[in-house]
Amino acid sequence: MDDWINGLPPAAHERVERQRSSRTAGSLLSAAAAASIQSAGLAPVGEVFGCVVMNLGWAGTGCSWWNSGGYGFGLGSMGAVSPVTTSGEGGKWASFAPYVNAFERGWYGALRRMTAEAQGLGAHGVVDIRIVRRQLEGSAWEFSALGTAVRSTDPSLAPVPATPGEVWSTNLSGEDCAAAILSGYMPREIVLGISVSTKHEDWQLRQQRSSWVNGEVSGMTLLIQAARHESRQRLAARATHTGSAELAVTSMTLSEFETPCGGQDSRDLHAESVVIGTTLIPLPRSRRRNDGTTALTILPLRDAPPRPARRTGA
């Protein structure tokens, strides 16, 4: 039995066999995207899909201020200011760590099932991937991944890394994927960074949010900064784990929500930051195209090196 079959539902097997028997290469790419990947030595193999349903019912330990002994330290009056905690800090105060872990399992699970379908079609990679989350009923959420499987038609670009059966993945569009390849970079893996930060609405934050004076809500600033910072750290850690040399960040989203905490109209404020990107590997010089093409004008990967100081005459 082929390795790609393991863990896939019967519907996935049927999709792969149907596309295999039809001898027709399906594609979700636009005409412009299809032409772009062809110029980079890739050809569509078929449409691929992966799906996981996760129950996201338990977020964690609840109110961060209550758990850390905040009550009794001037919660409702001029007193202590509540700290900001994040889902990645560990320990019992990291209230949304279970939620974040379940989110990652669902997100990467859908991605793995999609790339397994691509492997079943004999593809080398998947481009223009879209991974979405949709609430079904109650606390059940569907994570679905959809993309176009491709095969390398250029021996000089044939799959990197050259591990038999390994399928690379990217959420770059067909045009951006081609721009990267033609500039000497091969996509390797689409990666996720997520964090949820929490801050109890203490006296200071409540005062700032209800004020008629124009000014910074410093508690919300700290809340959002903490979530964004940790999500980017988690994204970078995942990219480093894959051994990739470059990371192209393609999406950054932020949402805020509130949950009740204790009584007397007490509440926690939360910020959820999700960052998504594609890791890239430099192509060996022997595999780079030698037609003089440089197409990476729309996908900067690193800062330009500083120019040497110009000498002037006396």
VENZI-V394300 format. One record per backbone hydrogen bond with DSSP energy under -1.0 kcal/mol. NH is the residue of the N-H (numbers start at 1). CO is the residue of the C=O. Records with the same first field share a line. If there is no record, write none. Layout:
# VENZI-V394300
NH->CO  CO
This chain:
# VENZI-V394300
5->2
6->3
8->5
13->9
14->10
15->11
16->12
17->13
18->14
19->15
20->16
21->17
22->18
34->30
35->31
36->32
37->33
38->34
39->35
41->38
42->37
43->151
45->149
46->149
48->147
50->145
52->143
54->141
56->139
67->63
68->64
69->66
70->65
73->70
80->73
85->198
87->196
89->86
94->91
95->93
97->94
99->59
100->96
101->97
102->98
103->99
104->100
105->101
106->102
107->103
108->104
109->105
110->106
111->107
112->108
113->109
114->110
115->111
116->112
117->113
118->114
119->115
120->116
121->117
122->119
123->118
124->150
125->150
126->168
127->148
128->172
129->170
130->146
132->144
134->142
136->140
140->137
141->54
142->134
143->52
144->132
145->50
146->130
147->48
148->127
149->46
150->125
151->43
153->41
154->41
157->154
163->161
166->163
168->124
169->188
170->126
177->173
178->174
179->175
180->176
181->177
182->178
184->181
185->180
186->281
188->279
191->277
193->275
195->273
197->271
198->85
199->269
201->267
202->200
206->202
207->203
208->204
209->205
210->206
218->216
221->217
222->218
223->219
224->220
225->221
226->222
227->223
228->224
229->225
230->226
231->227
232->228
233->229
234->230
235->231
236->232
237->233
238->234
239->235
240->236
241->237
242->238
243->240
244->239
245->280
246->280
248->278
250->276
251->276
253->274
255->272
257->270
259->268
261->266
268->259
269->199
270->257
271->197
272->255
273->195
274->253
275->193
276->251
277->191
278->248
279->189
280->246
281->186
283->184
287->284
297->295
